[in-house]
Amino acid sequence: MYITITPQKMGGNYSKSSADFVGYLEKENQGLEHQDTENFFNQYGDEITAEEVIREIDGNTAKLEKHEPRFYSITVSPSKYELRKLQNSSQDLKKYTRELMKDYVTSFNREIKGRPVNIDDIKYYAKIEHQRTFKGTDFQVKENQPFATKILQLKTEIRNVQEGRTEGNIKRMKKEIAKLERQAPHQQNGKRVVQGMQKEGNQSHIHIVVSRKDASNRFSLSPGSKYRASDVKLNGETVKRGFDRDKFFKSAEKTFDNTFGYKRNFAETYKARKDFVKNPNLYFAALMKLPANEKALVFKMMGKPRVPTLPNIPTNQAQLALKAFKKLREGVEIAVKSSSIGI
C-alpha cells in the first residue's frame, strides 16, 4: 500500500480553484460511453459530477489565507498483491475508501464543539482510476535517460546526414540505436520504458480530494499540519492540534487487511518500510529473524529471485556485520523503488 497526502499547489500560475485538478482526474473518462465511466463518490453518494465536486470544494474556503491550500489530495495505490485480493476493483476500492476516510478523521487530534472529529465533519470526493503512465520522475524513466539521450543524438545525426549537412554511416547508426534500445535497463513488453508509456498490469488506485475546511465551513482541518498530534496550552486552556500520519498509515493498512481478509507480509508493513528508511539496521535484523519461508516471500515481493546467501546477522544492531548489511541494502534499495513496500 502506498499513500501520499499532498496539498493543493499554490502560487505562480496555479489556480486557486480545484477545477484543474478535478479536470485532470477526468482524463480516463474521455471518449468513454457513460456506462463505462468512473464517477466521483463520497461517503454516502455515487454518480457525483465533476461540476459538483468543483462547486463544493471551491465554495468551502471561508477565512482561508491566500497562501493556504483549499484542499488536499490523497492518493492510495494498493500493490499488485493487494489488488489480487479484490473481486471487483471499482466496487471494492469504493468500499475501502469509505472505511479509510473514517481512519482519516480519527487521525486528527482535534475537537469540534467538544467532541472528536467524525466522518460527517469532512467534505471529500473520491475517484477510482485504472490506468497509470510512466512519468519523468519515475526511476525507470530516469535510469533509462542516458540511453534516451544517446538515441536522440544518433537520430539527430542521421537526420543531418539525410539532409546533407554532414557525412556518416546511417546503417551503422541505426544498428547502434537498436542496441541502445535493447540495453536500456527498464523494458516493458520488449520496449524501452519512456515517459507517457502506459504501465502494464492492474493499476487500479484511488484519488481523494478533501476540503481543507470542515463540512460546516467553519473549522480548518489540515492533514499537512506542521504540528504532530499533541495537546498544548493556549491562553491558559488546553488545545488539541495536529494530525497523526503514523496512525493514519497504520490504520489504512489494518483496515484493508480486515476488509478483504488480506494476510500482510513483513515487507508490506508500514513499520517495516519506516524502519528501512529511518533505522535500516533494525529492518535487516528483523528480516533475518523471519522463518525461511516468510523470508523467501519477502525477497520475492521485493523482486529478488531468492534469498541471498549471507552470514548470520546478530540481533544486537551494534554488532551487525557491515559487509552483510551493505550487500543486503544494495539489493533492497533497488527493490523498494519498484515494489509496494510501505506507505
URPE-V740158 format. One record per backbone hydrogen bond with DSSP energy under -1.0 kcal/mol. NH is the residue of the N-H (numbers start at 1). CO is the residue of the C=O. Records with the same first field share a line. If there is no record, write none. Layout:
NH: CO  CO
This chain:
2: 77
3: 343
4: 75
6: 73
8: 71
14: 11
22: 18
23: 19
24: 20
25: 21
27: 24
29: 26
30: 27
32: 29
36: 33
37: 34
40: 48
41: 126
42: 45
48: 40
53: 49
54: 50
55: 51
56: 52
57: 53
58: 54
59: 55
60: 57
64: 61
68: 65
72: 210
73: 6
74: 208
75: 4
76: 206
77: 2
83: 79
84: 80
85: 82
86: 83
92: 88
93: 89
94: 90
95: 91
96: 92
97: 93
98: 94
99: 95
100: 96
101: 97
103: 99
104: 100
105: 101
106: 102
107: 104
108: 105
109: 242
110: 108
112: 115
115: 112
121: 118
125: 209
126: 41
127: 207
129: 205
134: 197
138: 135
142: 138
143: 139
144: 140
148: 144
149: 145
150: 146
151: 147
152: 148
153: 149
154: 150
155: 151
156: 152
157: 153
158: 154
159: 155
160: 156
161: 157
162: 158
163: 159
164: 161
165: 160
166: 160
173: 169
174: 170
175: 171
176: 172
177: 173
178: 174
179: 175
180: 176
181: 177
182: 178
183: 179
184: 180
188: 191
191: 188
193: 186
196: 134
197: 194
199: 132
205: 129
206: 76
207: 127
208: 74
209: 125
210: 72
211: 123
212: 70
214: 219
215: 121
217: 214
221: 212
225: 222
230: 241
232: 239
234: 237
237: 234
239: 232
241: 230
243: 227
244: 107
245: 243
248: 244
249: 245
250: 246
251: 247
252: 248
253: 249
254: 250
255: 251
256: 252
257: 253
258: 254
259: 255
260: 256
261: 257
262: 257
268: 265
269: 266
273: 269
274: 270
275: 271
276: 272
277: 273
278: 274
279: 275
283: 279
284: 280
285: 281
286: 282
287: 283
288: 284
290: 287
295: 291
296: 292
297: 293
298: 294
299: 295
300: 296
301: 297
302: 298
303: 300
304: 299
319: 316
320: 317
325: 321
326: 322
327: 323
328: 324
329: 325
330: 326
331: 327
332: 328
333: 329
334: 330
335: 331
336: 332
337: 333
339: 335
